[in-house]
Amino acid sequence: MKRTNISSGTVWEDMAGYSRAVRIGNHVAVSGTTATDDSGQVVGAGDVYQQTVFIIQKIERALRAAGGSLADVARTRIYVTDITRWQEAARAHAEFFGDIRPANTLVEVSRLVGEEYLVEMEADAILAPEEG
C-alpha cells in the first residue's frame, strides 16, 4: 500500500522523527496534537476549550492534506491534564464531531510536553480508497 507522510513543517517532527499525519491506503493516523501555532506559541493558555478547538482545527488541516476531512474521523483520543475540566474539551469536541460521532477516549494524564498545554488530541480516519 502507498504511504504518504504529511508534515506540518515544525522543527519537532525532524527532532523526534515523526509526521503530523500518515496515510497508508485509506487509513490516516494523526499524531498527538497540541495547541501550538506555526510560530511555536501556545494558543489558549489556561483555556481547555480554546486549546481543544485549535487542536481540532490543526487535525482538520492535516486530514485535508491527506485527502480527507473531519467527516472521515473514526476515532479520537483526548488527553487532559485536569480531568475536572473534561467538559470543556468535550464541548469543543461535540461542536466539531456532534454529527460525525467518532469513537472517543478522554483520559487524564499527569502532564504533557509543557505546563501550558492542557490538552493533547490524536485522531484516526478512514478515507475513500485512493484512485490509481
RADAVEN-V932382 format. One record per pair of residues at least 4 apart in sequence whose C-alpha atoms are under 7 Angstrom apart, sorted by the first residue. I is the first residue (numbers start at 1). GAP is how many residues later the second one is. If there is no record, write none. Layout:
i = <I I>
gap = <GAP GAP>
This chain:
i = <1 1 2 2 3 3 3 4 4 4 5 5 5 5 6 6 6 6 6 6 6 7 7 7 8 11 12 13 13 13 14 20 20 20 21 21 21 21 21 22 22 22 23 23 23 23 24 25 25 26 26 26 26 26 27 27 27 28 28 28 29 29 29 30 30 30 30 31 32 32 32 33 33 33 33 34 34 34 34 34 35 35 35 35 35 36 36 36 36 37 37 37 43 44 44 45 46 47 48 48 48 48 48 49 49 49 49 50 51 51 52 52 52 52 53 53 54 55 55 56 57 58 59 60 60 60 61 62 63 63 63 64 64 68 68 71 72 72 72 73 73 73 73 73 74 74 74 74 74 75 75 75 75 75 75 76 76 76 76 76 76 76 77 77 77 77 77 77 78 78 78 78 78 78 78 79 79 79 79 79 79 79 80 80 80 80 80 80 81 81 81 81 81 81 82 83 86 87 88 89 90 91 92 93 94 97 112>
gap = <23 24 22 23 20 21 22 18 19 20 14 16 17 18 13 14 15 16 56 59 60 12 13 14 12 4 4 4 5 6 4 10 11 42 7 8 9 10 41 6 7 8 4 5 6 43 4 104 105 100 101 102 103 104 98 99 100 96 97 98 94 95 96 29 92 93 94 91 88 89 90 22 87 88 89 21 83 85 86 87 7 8 16 19 20 4 5 6 7 4 5 6 8 6 7 71 70 4 4 40 41 70 71 4 39 40 43 4 4 68 4 37 40 67 4 39 4 4 66 4 4 4 4 4 9 10 4 4 4 5 6 4 5 4 59 29 53 54 55 29 50 51 52 53 28 29 50 51 52 27 28 29 48 49 50 26 27 28 29 46 47 48 27 28 29 44 45 46 27 28 29 41 42 43 44 27 28 29 30 40 41 42 27 28 29 38 39 40 27 28 29 30 37 38 26 25 4 4 4 4 4 4 4 4 4 4 5>
